[in-house]
Amino acid sequence: MKAVYIAGGAIAVIAFLAVGLFIAQGPQPEIIVPAEKLWAIGPLNITNTLLTSWIVLALIVLIAWLCTRSITLMPGSAQNFIEAVFGFLLGQVEEIAGEKNGRKFFMVIATIFIWVIMNNWFGLFPFFNAVGKTEDVNHHIFETIAEQDEAGTPFEDRDKQGAWLMEDSGGMTVAMPRTTAVEFEVEAGDTAGIATDRYIIFLAETFTDFEPHAAEGAEHGAPAKEDVEAAIAALEANPKAPKVHLADASHGEGEAHAGGHHAIPSEALHASVESIEFPGKKLGLVIPFFRGTFSDVNNTLAMGIIAFLCIEFWGFQALGPGYLKKFFNLNGIMSFVGILELLSEFIRVISFCFRLFGNIFAGEVLVLMLTFLMPFLFVDVIYGLELFVGFIQASVFALLTLVFAVGAVEHHGEEEHHDGHEGGEADAHHTPAHQSGAVQAH
């Protein structure tokens, strides 16, 4: 009987993996670092990370309203949950900063923690990086070559453009499992004409069984005329393959056409390509509507700047203009120390920015790669790890902001101590234990 259970479990695991590989396997990921633009409202670009942040903000407001719309002395489960969360956060902040400063810092620190952790966890939903709109990669390649032709200079660097072979959805689409991925490449030093010839051969190799005869020469030099002509013939012979339309003789090279772009020259054909039509599958990518907010370095940089401004504000509030003394001190070696202190204040912004960005972006890439390589297996473990990482990153960002803020106001407390202001009740953050902890953390 034990052997039957073992065999049954093994069959279930194999079936589970088979379903993942043949049904739920994602397309080969195309890793794009900048946030993708969805729409534009005047000069404002609406990116997928910006859209996600707006949705998370609305979700936080909705949860807060639902949990606090009927506050009573005998709280229900929702109110109990909110009070427990904020009571815990307040306790942690006061333990580090003392009661007086803790209550001063609490609103900012709690906001940072809630905002970061909600965005990090929201980014783990399965529809992230999967549902979006189609980007016409052919149009992008065509325009890139046309712009290089207008500039009249060869490509300075090797240029690669990845794409998926996908049906034309005409708008909203989903990244389909097991989608074929291809990559078009232009060599450094290629002119627009050579790049056009490479693109024609690339299309023929991708959509038909065409193979260039002069493959070795095409790798490092211009494609042969015979290969380009044969590639166009192979595309014409296949009804589902792309069709290359050459410009009419009446059109001069570089003139604008109906597609809104300029014809691009072919060096081998001594003619210009006006447009390329895709009657079947097209070269495209899915620009996701939703992407993790902090996988965009612009958002993490904004958070770092906000934390920096809050810390400096609290420092000036506690010490006034005297706060600048720790940066500008003409007392021997202390002047050098002051310069290092000033540099460290600005370096913190970069540290805040790239610590959060690196962890969140790397997590997204890891989830995408494992969804492609081995769905339903390792990716489940990674999701659990990402939940933990999301919490840790929110905690680290909030606690570092708190510790640096304590360091700024503790400097004021130390001056008061040395000036003899020891009378009266000391605040909790003036105790030796808190001073020592602040100095070490700083």
Order of alpha helices (4+ residues) and beta strands (2+ residues): alpha-beta-beta-alpha-alpha-alpha-beta-alpha-beta-beta-beta-alpha-alpha-alpha-beta-beta-beta-beta-alpha-alpha-alpha-alpha
